[in-house]
């Protein structure tokens, strides 16, 4: 006896399923269902979520049994009751599956019997998805006939077996009959008994056994309204217009054995067969074994190759001799890496970085493992680890049994070269980008649910305007809704708000991860399906970062960073003009002049410290060494700010507050940051050292601290943390303060290792700005768009630092901004054609290629470069012909005169053979203000007067009067000057 639900539709069948896979898993445990199959349409994207939830239920049951066996434990504060839990003592099995929709109109649920069946399902889905556009899947009967080994197939019974359905069904039965059953499901319309009888006759005709399913769209009937709203969003309809597309009732939900036997009275054998089929399905997704690419080359094992490359790298990093501590640290790290068989991972990252360096692509590793001596020797990172204080086990640990985390940033303009290299080297069947699940958040939920519910655009705009960040548990405040003109007592509005709250967190669609690559030794498409991304030449898998973390699958983050493009271009300019060959690792260290500049908050354009918040903090922080920059990067973040860590740190740094530690153990954790936790690693160490967390519990805490975490809450660890701190002798007030600081990381906790890598780029960009401001500005302009500031602000800042900036010139400029020598031998910044709006690089290339010794007129440019007249107009509007003695209006007049008819023989000359001469036009000269306006229209910057300077004489009297008479009264305008005639 028993029942297994073999065909569940979750919300990973986007805009159809009404419940999360996790909700189905927990509901199935409550109902006592033996097994469940998450079978989304042409997808296995939600399978890992259900599997992870079932593992969590197992842990809860084990914890409950342990608590009953040992009821005595540390005291619990009365105001912190444990959350209520439903009495669950059964964990269903998860049966991975997918619902296949074939082009011939046949639907089947495919369930793998074993590992071979899972490989068949993944390759089958990959075939269908790779031949369709993103989000689609095109499968045929022949595809299934050729790729069904190890699969259990449930053929969905149609409402009416037409000949168009019968033909492909007969082909499938002839080819795969022993693997197939006919799946029958109720429609809850009063005709189910007749439908089941007809399906039984169809099964006899096909020679297939029947199997029962509720085909649930939701885990509980309460999701009926939300399921209808999802249908409205998918079809672009309002609820009132759904008609027969709406759910007739709330019956299409997950059901237990008793309900299924009642529904299928007379066909109980179909219910019984569900457990027989489930017994044949022995594949467990936990059995997936991921293998790193072996990275064996030239007869060397991975361990031998890694040791050789690391030793060679140490000799390169320390040309004056390798310090003994560095050698010992490397040997220690290599032993631990070998013990955990992580050598291929480090070699994979090394080879990707080596390719980038061979192409001159600047890159910088970050993440915990990147700041190890091994990665420093391999050239993955240029940050020299703090030998003697670095604890390698924090990120490569036997206790955690998970792969290390290395993120590598590449120049944002050239990262695609690296991505395509990975595809070419490993093959698209072995490498793919992770997915990112796009979830419903506040504003999108308001817009899409509101439209489905028939709210007007004005109401939606007003409601959306009250959302900052994510949707709160209570939604907008009622009083605030009245203030903006909404009626919170309106039944339609109240129902809409409830539906918005329900849909928050629902997956909307799959996108591609910013750069997380999964690379395998064997076929990736036998581990997980591969599909096309929206971007050309990109393929992705259907699992996101959390899913592959849960399964222990390696991911290499190939990320893009605009500042790396800027720094590399600056290094190229230094090599060209000063014969200085710098890298991130060879910049002069601890330059006092650079720190002086940062202390003045002169950091416009400098990586990470150019925001107004950072500029305000720099004079207070007054960084004087590299580790000060590490703290500077990490401290102005939502986590430390919300955790009230900024002001205590500054007071202690300035000697205004005593630096003290509640214990020596915590002193060792917080010593570098003066007793204030600033980094994610410190939060973990406080939990382990102060509250007695295990390594596994600390790792769960780390995951909950992840940036912009959509699921999970740091607060769930509160009770455990406070109990542990009390048990270790810390008073409640201190424990509460520690946890509130840790909780601040829930919004944004920055790891120390990432901060160190970013700090190196802070120092590099600041050094370039301090010692070579013109080159830095040139590189920054050539790397746009990036950063906080527009080109106009970058140019103005460069001029304030003594850089001569020269205008765009048709005879001097190139596409990029360049540095050119002045008469005195100094370097001046020449603006490039890229600063002109509407100008394309290919036109600029034609212009410079045909220039020769220089152009003499607008018509000369037109004839020699072969540009269309409209591009000459664009150049004239940018005042690019000034060097030819033409002002903006004269150049525009000449450009507009160039039309195709001038090339006709009739206009080539008059009867005497002389060209037609037109009288010169006397155009009025533009004023300074007009020139400035046109500069901003064409270039978004000006080298003329600042716009405010043109009206300063009108502003000064008004300002003076305010200063003399004191601050103006609120709501009262100051006296206005009388206009002069």
PyMOL commands that set and color helices and strands:
alter all, ss='L'
color gray80, all
select helices_A, chain A and resi 21-31+47-69+115-130+141-146+163-179+192-206+221-235+239-241+243-245+257-263+268-280+285-287+302-317+324-339+343-358+369-371+373-378+392-394+415-426+442-452+457-464+478-483+491-503+524-526+545-551+562-578+592-599+612-621+626-635+638-642+646-653+664-673+680-691+695-704+714-727+732-744+752-771+773-782+791-800+833-835+841-849+858-865+869-877+882-884+888-897+900-903+905-907+928-939+947-950+952-965
alter helices_A, ss='H'
color red, helices_A
select strands_A, chain A and resi 4-8+35-38+93-94+97-101+107-112+151-156+180-185+210-213+363-366+407-411+431-439+507-519+530-532+539-544+556-561+804-806+818-821+827-830
alter strands_A, ss='S'
color yellow, strands_A
deselect
rebuild
show_as cartoon
